[in-house]
Amino acid sequence: MSTAILTGPPAPGSSLDGDLRSLGFDVRRAAGPEEARALLGAVPAGERVALVDSRFVGHLHSLRLALTDPRFPAAAVPGALAAQAEARPALARALAAGPAPAAPDGDLAGAVADALGTEGVAVHRPALGTLVAAVPADAAARHRARAAVDAVDDEAVRLRSAVKAHDGFFTTFFISPYSRYIARWCARRGLTPNQVTTASLLTALLAAGCAATGERGGYVAAGVLLLLSFVLDCTDGQLARYALKYSTMGAWLDATFDRAKEYAFYAGLALGAARNGDDVWTLALTAMILMTCRHVVDFSFNEANTDDEAAAGSTAKTSLALSSKLDGVGWTVWARRMIILPIGERWAMIAVLTAVTSPRIVFWALIIGCSFAACYTTAGRLLRSVKRRAPRSDRAARALADLADSGPPARLGARIFGDRGRRIGFLFALGGAAGMLTSAWMWPFGDRQVVIMALFYGIFWSGFAVSGPLKGAFDWLVPPFFRAAEYGTIAILAVKSDAPHAVPAAFGLVAAVAYHHYDTVYRIRGGTGAPPAWLVRITGGHEGRTLLVAVLAALLVDRGDDFTLALTALAAALALVVLVESIRFWVSSGAPAVHDEGETA
């Protein structure tokens, strides 16, 4: 159990003790800093400790935000401070420093929160909005604070804040108005976000199974279940925000299950179409590649521009000013959010088209819609990059290098070429991707020229692209070009092989590799960098896998379905390795809690 230490004499009529106990705290009282320090020393080292002024007046949700959010080592609002295990030593030192930093109003919790900053602890201060958190100095101020508390509905604010701030049109107007109440219902019954996330996954897999029947009734059921899965997908995040139940396992589940659900549904549609004699596996694979490459563009650009305001100066400010002007015209906000076909709009489109049309139409709609969205977003980012003059930060360059997923061949090439690729790495990534895809498309399946090109692509083009730090204005394009080359080569060779079931096997292989790339993104966002170097080496890197598939095509060109078996075995091996390492990382105590409040795709 967590411990809350109330400082100072109790205020008449205060319900603070009960409020803290309702939040799961064992409440103890301290007359001053010395007694608070003694009580702190008696609390087991691994427990959370809160320091709360007995005069505190405010909403219960203000206390909840400051004292129970597990994502931050320390958090505070006026009159209340919480420190997790990692911030406990700094808290003890701040209390030991005595009353010197105390605030003029005697708020010990606030003074200690300020002192924690000098101890190197970043104290999170949640935005309260209309919520109240105050330490009244006298009876009149206490009366005003209580009146302010009574004027605001704490529960209504909590429900509103459970909804993601920036969401798509469909999610905002067709899902969130009722899913937030489902989240509250789940919270009151002790359900966790992870349980809701798992339910969403199972519902989506059931939808994929219904689509795989190939019958109209199955397609209708699949559409309904897919929408239900999306409602649950929104509910899990809202439940996490409503109850402040964030976890590293939840971060991993939330970060990866969306793609698993969507791609499983693609496979279900392809299986259903095959039952009716319509082979749409190539379309399913194309849709998956387009979606993944589009996300890589988003991820790369965002990581490259994390430090944009400081690094790019006026360019960033100009872009922000333009965005703010567009946001001032209400309809443009929703139009720009819908035009990129975010997950809500995309899943709604898939569900409706699945119920009333055919899998082939679903995939063509996805391919056209995703292509347009990718062109729209990429064009805007290219225009921003044209005006950029300042180099990327070292952190951004490292993130782009990690996203590149370069294996032994490219690293060998990088050592050979030194830093000659500085500022023009994206040109070599583009040239290599274009050459690799053209070679795979133009030469007959299994031709040695494709193997030679893959070897040249891996060492020369890829090596040169990453030989220098990726700090150029357009170097955020390097990872997307590499993804397009790898995924596209696998798809082209599978289609041209004419081996039975080669395209479904390629679908599985690209899905396994895409999981590895998504996992890399969320590790970087969590501040832990790329997966371990041994994982990149053992999986070959993007260019090593591309070369391996080309070699397999050359060796198995006249071996019937052996190419299919090879792709399947490779997909299974990669999936096993990356999943085991991913699970090990995300369930470890050191894994970050990544909860992206802005991701709509």
VOGU-3710 file (C-alpha; in Angstrom, 3 decimals, decimal comma):
1> mstailtgpp> 0,000/0,000/0,000  1,128/3,580/-0,678  1,589/5,966/2,230  0,371/9,556/2,536  1,927/11,810/5,188  -0,336/14,673/6,217  1,597/17,669/7,504  0,308/20,316/9,885  -2,792/20,375/12,099  -6,027/18,998/10,609
11> apgssldgdl> -8,418/21,538/9,129  -11,976/21,569/10,491  -14,506/19,807/8,295  -11,853/18,406/5,936  -12,494/15,099/4,162  -8,853/14,788/3,168  -8,227/11,623/5,182  -11,088/9,808/3,495  -10,119/11,088/0,053  -6,583/9,789/0,424
21> rslgfdvrra> -7,761/6,413/1,682  -10,153/6,140/-1,274  -7,082/6,561/-3,505  -5,366/3,634/-1,793  -3,141/5,476/0,681  -2,377/4,583/4,259  -2,679/7,975/5,992  -0,231/9,124/8,679  0,195/12,522/10,319  3,298/14,624/10,936
31> agpeearall> 3,460/17,908/12,830  6,420/19,205/10,833  9,416/18,359/8,614  11,289/16,384/11,270  8,357/14,100/12,035  7,605/13,786/8,299  11,205/12,737/7,734  10,915/10,098/10,461  7,667/8,739/8,999  9,233/8,684/5,538
41> gavpagerva> 12,132/6,592/6,829  9,680/4,049/8,239  7,996/3,442/4,868  9,451/0,510/2,852  11,805/1,751/0,128  9,804/0,364/-2,795  6,533/2,118/-1,920  5,131/5,370/-3,209  4,976/8,185/-0,648  2,784/11,273/-0,748
51> lvdsrfvghl> 3,313/14,461/1,211  0,047/16,403/1,597  -0,714/19,623/3,435  -3,619/19,140/5,882  -5,102/22,453/4,693  -5,455/21,173/1,113  -8,739/22,045/-0,567  -9,451/20,708/-4,018  -11,056/18,094/-6,181  -10,398/14,438/-5,592
61> hslrlaltdp> -9,255/14,111/-9,199  -6,601/16,782/-8,586  -5,156/14,550/-5,888  -5,497/11,515/-8,126  -3,554/13,196/-10,929  -0,751/14,257/-8,608  -0,492/11,211/-6,360  -1,392/8,088/-8,347  -0,071/8,476/-11,910  2,592/5,738/-12,248
71> rfpaaavpga> 4,354/7,284/-15,247  6,296/9,928/-13,367  8,897/9,557/-10,592  7,444/12,620/-8,872  4,337/14,727/-9,391  2,794/17,643/-7,545  -0,104/20,067/-7,350  -0,357/22,901/-4,803  -0,381/21,250/-1,398  0,333/17,697/-2,529
81> laaqaearpa> 3,407/15,821/-3,737  3,987/12,159/-4,580  7,326/10,396/-5,055  7,811/6,924/-6,491  10,593/4,596/-5,369  13,201/6,138/-7,703  12,538/9,638/-6,325  12,464/8,610/-2,667  16,173/9,325/-1,977  15,805/12,855/-3,378
91> laralaagpa> 12,662/13,364/-1,304  14,521/12,323/1,855  17,352/14,748/1,064  14,894/17,589/0,405  13,196/16,975/3,752  16,560/16,721/5,500  17,472/20,156/4,145  15,083/21,577/6,723  12,584/24,431/6,384  14,927/26,734/4,431
101> paapdgdlag> 13,111/26,359/1,077  9,667/26,530/2,639  7,095/28,654/0,854  5,782/31,808/2,551  2,358/30,194/3,107  3,899/27,249/4,966  3,069/24,699/2,249  5,691/22,034/3,052  4,640/19,804/0,159  5,031/22,653/-2,321
111> avadalgteg> 8,402/23,675/-0,891  9,713/20,102/-1,082  8,425/19,780/-4,648  10,436/22,871/-5,595  13,491/21,490/-3,774  13,280/18,197/-5,709  14,182/20,106/-8,859  17,523/21,045/-7,373  18,049/17,344/-6,597  17,781/16,484/-10,288
121> vavhrpalgt> 14,239/15,080/-10,153  11,792/16,319/-12,789  8,512/16,930/-10,969  5,461/16,467/-13,175  2,823/19,129/-12,610  -0,427/17,997/-14,253  -2,554/20,555/-16,046  -5,645/20,908/-13,863  -7,761/23,100/-16,104  -10,961/23,861/-14,168
131> lvaavpadaa> -10,024/21,529/-11,321  -9,048/23,102/-8,004  -5,995/22,418/-5,846  -5,149/25,030/-3,224  -3,699/25,584/0,245  -5,838/28,392/1,729  -4,022/30,673/4,154  -7,106/31,722/6,126  -10,805/31,000/6,610  -11,920/33,374/3,850
141> arhraraavd> -9,572/31,819/1,311  -10,739/28,374/2,402  -14,356/29,374/1,837  -13,536/30,670/-1,665  -11,638/27,484/-2,518  -14,527/25,296/-1,387  -16,942/27,371/-3,461  -14,681/26,886/-6,501  -14,664/23,125/-5,855  -18,457/23,018/-5,655
151> avddeavrlr> -18,754/24,949/-8,935  -16,972/22,289/-10,989  -18,191/18,723/-11,528  -15,124/16,622/-10,747  -16,492/13,497/-12,434  -17,447/15,324/-15,620  -13,917/16,703/-15,921  -12,479/13,251/-15,285  -14,636/11,745/-18,020  -13,677/14,454/-20,506
161> savkahdgff> -9,991/14,089/-19,757  -10,236/10,346/-20,357  -10,684/11,069/-24,073  -7,564/11,631/-26,168  -7,092/15,308/-26,864  -6,424/15,028/-30,618  -8,403/12,288/-32,288  -9,964/11,678/-35,665  -13,472/12,792/-36,698  -15,027/9,330/-36,530
171> ttffispysr> -13,508/8,536/-33,146  -14,398/11,933/-31,663  -18,039/12,043/-32,768  -19,051/8,392/-33,173  -17,046/6,475/-30,564  -15,833/8,651/-27,677  -19,265/10,067/-26,718  -20,199/6,642/-25,314  -16,919/4,709/-25,022  -15,861/6,956/-22,117
181> yiarwcarrg> -18,837/5,638/-20,156  -17,824/2,085/-20,990  -14,388/2,966/-19,613  -15,954/4,226/-16,377  -18,090/1,086/-16,147  -14,946/-1,030/-16,517  -13,108/1,027/-13,880  -15,877/0,613/-11,346  -15,786/-3,144/-11,815  -12,045/-3,414/-11,414
191> ltpnqvttas> -11,256/-4,231/-15,036  -7,807/-3,195/-16,248  -6,823/-1,549/-19,545  -4,817/-4,665/-20,439  -7,906/-6,826/-20,118  -9,863/-4,480/-22,401  -6,966/-4,414/-24,886  -6,913/-8,205/-24,946  -10,680/-8,272/-25,462  -10,239/-5,902/-28,404
201> lltallaagc> -7,631/-8,210/-29,933  -9,799/-11,304/-29,491  -12,783/-9,503/-31,008  -10,711/-8,466/-34,037  -9,413/-12,015/-34,475  -12,996/-13,276/-34,322  -13,878/-10,682/-36,973  -11,023/-11,982/-39,134  -12,348/-15,523/-38,683  -15,816/-14,422/-39,793
211> aatgerggyv> -14,334/-12,718/-42,864  -12,437/-15,907/-43,683  -15,735/-17,798/-44,145  -16,244/-16,049/-47,483  -20,004/-15,825/-46,901  -22,100/-12,663/-46,857  -23,297/-13,345/-43,323  -19,707/-13,785/-42,253  -18,710/-10,499/-43,894  -21,539/-8,634/-42,129
221> aagvllllsf> -20,567/-10,156/-38,793  -16,921/-9,314/-39,490  -17,785/-5,653/-40,093  -19,803/-5,402/-36,885  -17,122/-7,153/-34,822  -14,380/-4,965/-36,291  -16,250/-1,852/-35,178  -16,780/-3,392/-31,744  -13,061/-4,130/-31,576  -12,345/-0,482/-32,335
231> vldctdgqla> -14,725/0,666/-29,603  -12,802/-1,512/-27,156  -9,534/-0,185/-28,586  -10,644/3,348/-27,702  -11,965/2,207/-24,334  -8,666/0,741/-23,121  -6,839/4,050/-23,490  -9,725/5,965/-21,955  -9,781/3,526/-19,056  -6,033/4,039/-18,553
241> ryalkystmg> -6,506/7,811/-18,457  -9,685/7,652/-16,355  -8,206/5,358/-13,705  -4,549/6,368/-14,258  -3,684/2,709/-14,754  -0,626/2,875/-16,964  1,826/0,006/-17,215  4,771/-1,129/-19,304  2,848/-4,222/-20,363  -0,053/-2,001/-21,373
251> awldatfdra> 2,313/0,136/-23,418  3,542/-2,908/-25,305  0,051/-4,297/-25,891  -1,356/-0,969/-27,032  1,616/-0,238/-29,283  1,514/-3,515/-31,181  -2,014/-4,908/-31,092  -3,507/-2,319/-33,469  -1,292/-3,489/-36,292  -1,773/-7,154/-35,378
261> keyafyagla> -5,563/-6,722/-35,480  -5,588/-4,869/-38,772  -3,214/-7,221/-40,564  -4,999/-10,283/-39,211  -8,200/-8,873/-40,674  -6,462/-8,397/-44,029  -5,492/-12,057/-43,931  -9,052/-13,041/-43,035  -10,426/-11,107/-46,002  -7,893/-12,723/-48,336
271> lgaarngddv> -8,796/-16,198/-47,072  -12,498/-15,455/-47,491  -11,974/-14,236/-51,039  -9,951/-17,371/-51,860  -12,918/-19,504/-50,798  -14,876/-17,804/-53,571  -12,121/-18,239/-56,144  -10,798/-14,667/-55,953  -7,077/-14,420/-55,165  -6,507/-11,049/-53,486
281> wtlaltamil> -3,378/-11,919/-51,470  -1,304/-9,566/-53,621  -3,706/-6,737/-52,859  -3,625/-7,600/-49,147  0,176/-7,586/-49,169  0,237/-4,287/-51,089  -2,158/-2,674/-48,597  -0,033/-3,836/-45,668  3,177/-2,540/-47,253  1,585/0,825/-48,040
291> mtcrhvvdfs> 0,239/1,182/-44,513  3,538/0,265/-42,876  5,641/2,492/-45,134  3,280/5,382/-44,523  3,684/4,932/-40,776  7,467/4,787/-41,161  7,312/8,159/-42,934  5,331/9,536/-39,983  7,657/8,038/-37,400  10,853/9,114/-39,159
301> fneantddea> 9,748/12,686/-39,703  8,487/13,049/-36,137  11,672/11,629/-34,642  13,811/13,814/-36,906  11,891/16,902/-35,799  11,492/16,246/-32,092  14,022/19,014/-31,458  12,746/21,060/-34,397  11,727/24,238/-32,601  15,195/24,679/-31,147
311> aagstaktsl> 17,134/23,376/-34,160  15,168/24,789/-37,081  14,327/28,194/-35,644  12,108/30,293/-37,876  11,204/27,401/-40,171  9,546/25,535/-37,323  7,879/28,689/-36,038  6,533/29,485/-39,496  5,087/25,990/-39,827  3,523/26,215/-36,383
321> alsskldgvg> 2,064/29,630/-37,197  0,526/28,298/-40,414  -0,888/25,303/-38,575  -2,388/27,593/-35,925  -4,050/29,746/-38,596  -5,578/26,661/-40,207  -6,751/25,433/-36,810  -8,624/28,690/-36,420  -10,962/27,585/-39,210  -12,845/24,752/-37,537
331> wtvwarrmii> -13,676/22,622/-40,559  -10,046/22,502/-41,689  -9,038/20,720/-38,483  -11,388/17,821/-39,150  -10,725/17,829/-42,886  -6,972/17,517/-42,309  -7,480/14,777/-39,738  -9,815/12,811/-42,010  -7,762/13,174/-45,171  -4,881/11,193/-43,674
341> lpigerwami> -7,263/8,254/-43,135  -6,509/7,699/-39,421  -7,349/4,450/-37,709  -10,944/5,387/-36,868  -11,895/6,397/-40,403  -9,899/3,521/-41,847  -11,504/0,857/-39,705  -14,972/2,312/-40,281  -14,374/2,197/-44,034  -13,061/-1,381/-43,837
351> avltavtspr> -16,005/-2,508/-41,698  -18,687/-0,962/-43,907  -17,135/-2,114/-47,186  -16,586/-5,611/-45,814  -20,267/-5,874/-44,882  -21,696/-4,604/-48,176  -19,082/-5,286/-50,880  -16,245/-7,749/-51,565  -12,683/-8,154/-50,243  -11,272/-6,977/-53,567
361> ivfwaliigc> -13,150/-3,665/-53,270  -12,042/-3,311/-49,641  -8,387/-3,668/-50,581  -8,583/-1,348/-53,548  -10,261/1,295/-51,369  -7,481/0,858/-48,804  -4,733/1,094/-51,408  -6,194/4,210/-53,023  -6,999/5,880/-49,709  -3,638/5,108/-48,120
371> sfaacyttag> -1,759/6,172/-51,254  -3,525/9,536/-51,281  -2,960/10,007/-47,535  0,713/9,104/-47,883  1,193/11,540/-50,769  -0,587/14,319/-48,875  1,393/13,967/-45,660  4,728/13,332/-47,373  4,328/16,336/-49,681  3,769/18,625/-46,722
381> rllrsvkrra> 6,836/17,280/-44,958  8,955/17,641/-48,055  7,915/21,291/-48,354  8,900/21,875/-44,725  12,227/20,154/-45,294  13,077/22,244/-48,370  13,292/25,369/-46,197  15,303/23,724/-43,468  18,844/24,976/-43,007  19,899/23,886/-39,532
391> prsdraaral> 21,258/20,325/-39,079  19,439/17,698/-37,058  20,409/17,165/-33,459  22,600/14,230/-32,461  19,578/12,618/-30,804  17,539/12,859/-34,011  20,404/11,454/-36,084  20,718/8,474/-33,726  16,973/7,848/-33,888  17,026/7,860/-37,701
401> adladsgppa> 20,024/5,514/-37,736  18,173/3,158/-35,387  15,054/3,295/-37,549  17,188/2,475/-40,616  17,731/-1,047/-39,177  21,091/-1,476/-40,909  22,628/-4,937/-40,671  26,182/-6,243/-41,191  26,394/-5,531/-44,975  25,441/-1,869/-44,602
411> rlgarifgdr> 27,679/-1,423/-41,569  30,567/-2,878/-43,577  29,863/-0,402/-46,357  29,623/2,468/-43,874  33,079/1,628/-42,524  34,485/1,525/-46,037  33,021/4,881/-47,098  33,667/6,737/-43,852  31,359/9,747/-43,594  31,039/10,461/-47,309
421> grrigflfal> 27,261/10,115/-47,087  26,945/13,202/-44,881  23,880/15,253/-45,807  23,119/13,172/-48,948  22,335/9,808/-47,377  18,721/10,024/-48,525  19,845/10,178/-52,194  21,710/6,885/-51,868  18,787/5,330/-49,989  16,493/6,454/-52,818
431> ggaagmltsa> 18,865/5,230/-55,530  19,385/1,907/-53,824  15,660/1,336/-53,253  14,813/2,262/-56,835  17,563/0,021/-58,192  16,597/-2,917/-56,002  12,915/-2,740/-56,848  13,586/-2,212/-60,562  15,966/-5,178/-60,635  13,476/-7,453/-58,886
441> wmwpfgdrqv> 10,743/-6,359/-61,288  12,696/-6,392/-64,558  14,813/-9,531/-64,272  13,224/-12,986/-64,394  12,510/-14,674/-61,089  15,612/-16,355/-59,729  18,020/-14,486/-62,010  21,490/-13,985/-60,546  21,412/-10,344/-61,538  18,900/-9,760/-58,747
451> vimalfygif> 21,303/-11,343/-56,239  24,158/-9,164/-57,512  21,956/-6,086/-57,225  20,902/-7,092/-53,694  24,560/-7,466/-52,693  25,410/-4,115/-54,265  22,351/-2,553/-52,604  23,347/-3,910/-49,199  27,000/-2,851/-49,176  27,244/0,146/-51,487
461> wsgfavsgpl> 23,899/1,945/-51,568  22,791/1,169/-48,017  26,306/1,530/-46,612  26,837/4,891/-48,266  23,404/6,106/-47,107  24,255/5,576/-43,425  27,989/6,283/-43,640  27,522/9,781/-42,239  25,278/11,082/-39,436  21,705/11,456/-40,716
471> kgafdwlvpp> 21,445/15,184/-40,067  20,474/16,405/-43,526  17,171/18,106/-44,208  15,840/15,073/-46,098  17,574/12,272/-44,227  14,324/11,371/-42,489  13,478/9,687/-45,822  16,234/7,078/-45,378  14,215/4,624/-43,213  11,078/4,806/-45,454
481> ffraaeygti> 13,177/4,140/-48,576  14,779/1,132/-46,889  11,358/-0,209/-45,827  10,002/0,181/-49,354  13,021/-1,633/-50,816  12,820/-4,583/-48,426  9,049/-5,065/-48,359  8,695/-4,361/-52,077  11,425/-6,819/-53,080  9,843/-9,590/-51,013
491> ailavksdap> 6,448/-8,882/-52,565  7,723/-8,722/-56,140  9,720/-11,923/-55,884  6,791/-13,756/-54,295  4,398/-12,610/-57,024  6,814/-13,476/-59,843  7,715/-16,874/-58,425  4,379/-18,486/-59,384  5,039/-20,875/-56,497  1,827/-22,026/-54,782
501> havpaafglv> 0,971/-19,837/-51,780  4,182/-17,800/-52,105  2,330/-14,491/-51,685  0,601/-15,535/-48,435  4,023/-16,661/-47,166  5,460/-13,262/-48,146  2,555/-11,633/-46,296  3,613/-13,479/-43,148  7,273/-12,547/-43,631  6,550/-8,839/-44,136
511> aavayhhydt> 4,237/-8,899/-41,101  7,019/-10,356/-38,932  9,555/-7,793/-40,150  7,040/-4,957/-39,763  6,466/-5,976/-36,157  10,208/-5,646/-35,565  10,170/-2,169/-37,073  7,150/-1,014/-35,058  8,787/-2,384/-31,922  11,885/-0,322/-32,712
521> vyrirggtga> 9,775/2,826/-33,047  8,148/2,445/-29,658  11,433/1,680/-27,940  12,868/4,892/-29,359  9,805/6,818/-28,229  10,305/5,400/-24,770  13,809/6,852/-24,673  15,618/3,509/-24,575  17,008/3,545/-28,122  16,934/0,741/-30,649
531> ppawlvritg> 16,688/-2,982/-29,918  19,978/-4,615/-28,861  22,694/-4,820/-31,495  22,708/-8,616/-31,400  19,046/-8,654/-32,504  19,779/-6,466/-35,528  22,764/-8,664/-36,423  20,927/-11,959/-36,060  17,954/-10,728/-38,086  20,300/-9,457/-40,793
541> ghegrtllva> 19,145/-5,864/-41,045  16,914/-4,691/-43,882  19,582/-5,228/-46,533  20,636/-8,639/-45,185  17,060/-9,926/-45,333  16,628/-8,506/-48,828  19,797/-10,296/-49,973  18,700/-13,546/-48,303  15,320/-13,561/-50,060  17,032/-12,863/-53,409
551> vlaallvdrg> 19,459/-15,743/-52,804  16,598/-18,079/-51,867  14,804/-17,131/-55,090  17,920/-17,943/-57,131  18,524/-21,261/-55,385  14,901/-22,430/-55,449  13,834/-21,126/-58,831  12,915/-24,559/-60,212  12,004/-26,292/-56,955  8,201/-26,088/-56,973
561> ddftlaltal> 6,849/-24,840/-53,680  10,253/-24,853/-51,935  10,406/-21,052/-52,213  7,098/-20,853/-50,351  8,425/-23,159/-47,651  11,593/-21,076/-47,357  9,635/-17,839/-46,952  7,400/-19,488/-44,372  10,350/-20,816/-42,390  12,070/-17,438/-42,527
571> aaalalvvlv> 8,896/-15,685/-41,373  8,465/-18,116/-38,469  12,111/-17,799/-37,373  12,057/-13,995/-37,497  8,731/-13,811/-35,695  9,994/-16,087/-32,939  13,221/-14,142/-32,387  11,728/-10,645/-32,440  8,681/-11,593/-30,380  10,700/-13,272/-27,642
581> esirfwvssg> 13,055/-10,304/-27,357  10,172/-7,827/-27,540  8,212/-9,582/-24,799  11,339/-9,816/-22,647  11,930/-6,092/-23,017  8,399/-4,803/-22,535  7,637/-6,859/-19,444  10,965/-5,946/-17,829  10,941/-3,463/-14,984  13,107/-1,075/-16,968
591> apavhdeget> 10,801/-0,769/-19,958  9,237/2,662/-20,452  5,495/3,316/-20,351  4,750/4,679/-23,835  1,287/6,157/-24,172  1,029/8,242/-27,284  -1,719/10,811/-26,803  -1,366/12,171/-30,302  -1,167/9,123/-32,533  -4,263/8,851/-34,731
601> a> -2,928/6,620/-37,508
//
